[in-house]
């Protein structure tokens, strides 16, 4: 039993190592955009190989724990949550790569319009990532719920950016290439926020044993029934 407890700690350590790399990639991809930092973009590309390797390592480690120990209750929830969080983190790493690639495209010419709300969205998204991971480490349900509450704000900002950039393209076709790159960046940031929300939901499952997504679907069905 003691050996199993030690292995669970190893699993959490591996996941936090992965989380640190992913957080670094997200931060560097944003720096590549806002500061035209080519070195930051290249660091994101270098990180991707490590992130992918750790994802496979965590998957194998967690699956072996399930097979060898057949855990129950809270231990089972931890391993399942770790597997799901691992997948979300790897996808965040991919999205950071997408942002870094768009950042390189934007460096080719002068910025013909300020960054609109992208730095604001990026700040919100980074906060969601940090809080979701802190919630996992601390098993803090309230912190996890605060991440869910932030998702709507990111969606609203992304929609506002979309309308502004579409308008910008309509004014002058010369703006199209840059605007499309900025649209892609906002979309990738929104998707990182979505994965942070997934992690927060997994934390609630881990701590409370409740599936927030399933309950949300039930509420939608009830609302449709009343309509």
C-alpha positions as CSV (number, residue, x, y, z in Angstrom):
1,X,0.0,0.0,0.0
2,X,2.8,2.4,0.9
3,X,4.4,1.7,-2.5
4,X,1.1,2.5,-4.2
5,X,0.9,5.9,-2.3
6,X,4.4,6.7,-3.4
7,X,3.5,5.9,-7.0
8,X,0.5,8.2,-6.8
9,X,2.8,11.0,-5.7
10,X,5.1,10.2,-8.7
11,X,2.1,10.5,-11.0
12,X,1.3,13.9,-9.6
13,X,4.9,15.0,-9.9
14,X,5.1,14.0,-13.5
15,X,1.8,15.8,-14.2
16,X,3.2,19.0,-12.6
17,X,6.4,18.7,-14.6
18,X,4.2,18.6,-17.7
19,X,2.1,21.5,-16.5
20,X,5.2,23.7,-15.9
21,X,6.4,23.1,-19.5
22,X,2.9,23.8,-20.9
23,X,2.6,27.0,-18.9
24,X,6.0,28.1,-20.1
25,X,5.0,27.4,-23.7
26,X,1.8,29.4,-23.4
27,X,3.6,32.4,-21.9
28,X,6.3,32.3,-24.5
29,X,3.9,32.0,-27.4
30,X,2.1,35.1,-26.1
31,X,5.4,37.0,-25.8
32,X,6.2,36.0,-29.4
33,X,3.0,37.7,-30.4
34,X,2.9,40.8,-28.3
35,X,6.7,41.5,-28.3
36,X,7.6,40.0,-31.7
37,X,10.0,37.7,-29.8
38,X,11.3,35.1,-32.3
39,X,13.4,33.4,-29.6
40,X,10.3,32.9,-27.5
41,X,8.6,31.2,-30.5
42,X,11.5,28.9,-31.1
43,X,11.5,27.9,-27.4
44,X,7.8,26.9,-27.8
45,X,8.8,24.6,-30.7
46,X,11.6,23.1,-28.6
47,X,9.2,22.5,-25.7
48,X,6.8,20.5,-27.9
49,X,9.0,17.4,-28.1
50,X,9.4,17.3,-24.3
51,X,5.6,17.8,-23.8
52,X,4.7,15.0,-26.2
53,X,7.2,12.6,-24.5
54,X,6.0,13.3,-21.0
55,X,2.4,12.9,-22.1
56,X,3.2,9.3,-23.3
57,X,5.1,8.6,-20.1
58,X,2.2,9.8,-17.9
59,X,-0.4,7.8,-19.9
60,X,1.7,4.6,-19.5
61,X,2.4,5.2,-15.8
62,X,-1.3,5.9,-15.0
63,X,-2.5,2.9,-17.0
64,X,0.0,0.6,-15.2
65,X,-1.3,1.9,-11.9
66,X,-4.9,1.0,-12.9
67,X,-3.9,-2.4,-14.1
68,X,-1.6,-3.4,-11.2
69,X,-3.5,-1.9,-8.2
70,X,-7.2,-1.8,-9.3
71,X,-7.7,1.3,-7.1
72,X,-11.1,2.3,-5.7
73,X,-12.9,5.6,-4.8
74,X,-10.7,8.7,-4.4
75,X,-7.5,6.9,-5.7
76,X,-9.3,5.8,-8.8
77,X,-10.7,9.4,-9.3
78,X,-7.2,10.8,-9.0
79,X,-5.8,8.5,-11.7
80,X,-8.7,9.1,-14.1
81,X,-8.4,12.9,-13.5
82,X,-4.6,12.7,-14.1
83,X,-5.2,10.9,-17.5
84,X,-7.7,13.5,-18.6
85,X,-5.7,16.5,-17.4
86,X,-2.6,15.0,-19.2
87,X,-4.6,15.1,-22.5
88,X,-5.8,18.6,-21.9
89,X,-2.2,19.8,-21.2
90,X,-0.8,18.2,-24.3
91,X,-3.5,19.9,-26.4
92,X,-2.7,23.2,-24.7
93,X,1.0,22.7,-25.8
94,X,-0.2,22.2,-29.4
95,X,-2.3,25.4,-29.2
96,X,0.8,27.3,-28.0
97,X,2.7,26.0,-31.0
98,X,-0.2,27.3,-33.3
99,X,0.1,30.7,-31.6
100,X,3.9,30.8,-32.0
101,X,3.5,29.9,-35.7
102,X,1.1,32.8,-36.2
103,X,3.4,35.1,-34.2
104,X,6.2,34.3,-36.8
105,X,3.9,35.2,-39.6
106,X,3.0,38.5,-38.0
107,X,6.7,39.4,-37.7
108,X,7.1,39.5,-41.4
109,X,5.7,43.0,-41.7
110,X,4.9,46.1,-39.6
111,X,1.8,45.8,-37.3
112,X,-0.8,47.9,-39.1
113,X,-3.2,47.9,-36.2
114,X,-2.7,47.7,-32.4
115,X,-3.2,44.3,-30.8
116,X,-6.8,45.1,-29.9
117,X,-7.8,42.9,-26.9
118,X,-5.3,40.1,-27.4
119,X,-3.1,41.0,-24.5
120,X,-6.2,41.2,-22.2
121,X,-7.5,37.8,-23.5
122,X,-4.1,36.3,-23.0
123,X,-3.9,37.6,-19.4
124,X,-7.3,36.1,-18.6
125,X,-6.4,32.8,-20.2
126,X,-3.0,32.5,-18.4
127,X,-4.8,33.2,-15.1
128,X,-7.3,30.4,-15.9
129,X,-4.5,27.9,-16.7
130,X,-2.7,28.8,-13.4
131,X,-5.9,28.6,-11.3
132,X,-7.0,25.3,-12.8
133,X,-3.6,23.7,-12.0
134,X,-3.4,25.3,-8.6
135,X,-6.9,23.9,-7.9
136,X,-5.6,20.4,-8.8
137,X,-2.6,20.7,-6.6
138,X,-4.6,22.0,-3.6
139,X,-7.7,20.0,-4.4
140,X,-9.6,23.4,-4.1
141,X,-13.1,23.1,-5.4
142,X,-13.8,26.9,-5.0
143,X,-10.8,27.8,-7.1
144,X,-11.9,25.3,-9.7
145,X,-15.3,26.9,-9.8
146,X,-13.7,30.4,-10.3
147,X,-12.1,29.0,-13.5
148,X,-15.5,28.0,-14.8
149,X,-16.8,31.5,-14.2
150,X,-13.9,33.1,-16.2
151,X,-14.7,31.1,-19.3
152,X,-17.7,33.3,-20.3
153,X,-15.5,36.5,-20.1
154,X,-12.9,34.9,-22.5
155,X,-15.7,33.9,-24.9
156,X,-17.1,37.5,-24.9
157,X,-13.7,39.1,-25.6
158,X,-13.0,36.6,-28.4
159,X,-16.3,37.5,-30.0
160,X,-15.6,41.2,-29.7
161,X,-12.2,40.7,-31.3
162,X,-13.7,38.7,-34.1
163,X,-16.2,41.4,-35.1
164,X,-13.5,44.1,-34.9
165,X,-11.1,42.1,-37.1
166,X,-13.8,41.3,-39.7
167,X,-14.6,45.0,-39.9
168,X,-10.9,45.8,-40.2
169,X,-10.7,43.4,-43.2
170,X,-13.7,44.9,-44.8
171,X,-12.2,48.4,-44.7
172,X,-9.1,47.3,-46.6
173,X,-8.2,44.0,-48.2
174,X,-4.5,44.7,-47.4
175,X,-5.4,44.0,-43.8
176,X,-6.7,40.5,-44.5
177,X,-3.5,38.4,-43.9
178,X,-2.7,40.1,-40.6
179,X,-6.3,40.0,-39.4
180,X,-6.5,36.3,-40.2
181,X,-3.4,35.6,-38.1
182,X,-4.8,37.6,-35.2
183,X,-8.2,35.8,-35.5
184,X,-6.3,32.5,-35.3
185,X,-4.5,33.6,-32.2
186,X,-7.7,34.6,-30.4
187,X,-9.3,31.3,-31.4
188,X,-6.3,29.3,-30.0
189,X,-6.4,31.4,-26.8
190,X,-10.1,30.6,-26.4
191,X,-9.4,26.9,-26.9
192,X,-6.7,27.0,-24.2
193,X,-9.3,28.5,-21.9
194,X,-11.6,25.7,-22.8
195,X,-9.0,23.1,-21.8
196,X,-8.4,25.0,-18.5
197,X,-12.2,24.7,-17.9
198,X,-11.9,20.9,-18.6
199,X,-9.2,20.7,-16.0
200,X,-11.3,22.6,-13.5
201,X,-14.2,20.3,-14.1
202,X,-11.9,17.3,-13.5
203,X,-10.8,18.9,-10.2
204,X,-14.4,19.1,-9.1
205,X,-14.8,15.4,-10.1
206,X,-11.7,14.5,-8.1
207,X,-12.6,16.5,-5.0
208,X,-16.4,16.2,-4.9
209,X,-17.0,13.1,-7.0
210,X,-19.4,15.1,-9.2
211,X,-19.5,15.3,-13.0
212,X,-20.2,19.0,-13.7
213,X,-20.5,18.4,-17.5
214,X,-23.1,15.8,-17.1
215,X,-25.2,18.0,-14.7
216,X,-25.0,20.9,-17.2
217,X,-26.5,18.6,-19.9
218,X,-29.3,17.6,-17.5
219,X,-30.1,21.3,-16.8
220,X,-30.2,22.0,-20.6
221,X,-32.6,19.1,-21.1
222,X,-34.9,20.4,-18.3
223,X,-34.8,23.9,-19.8
224,X,-35.7,22.5,-23.2
225,X,-38.6,20.6,-21.7
226,X,-40.0,23.8,-20.1
227,X,-39.6,25.8,-23.4
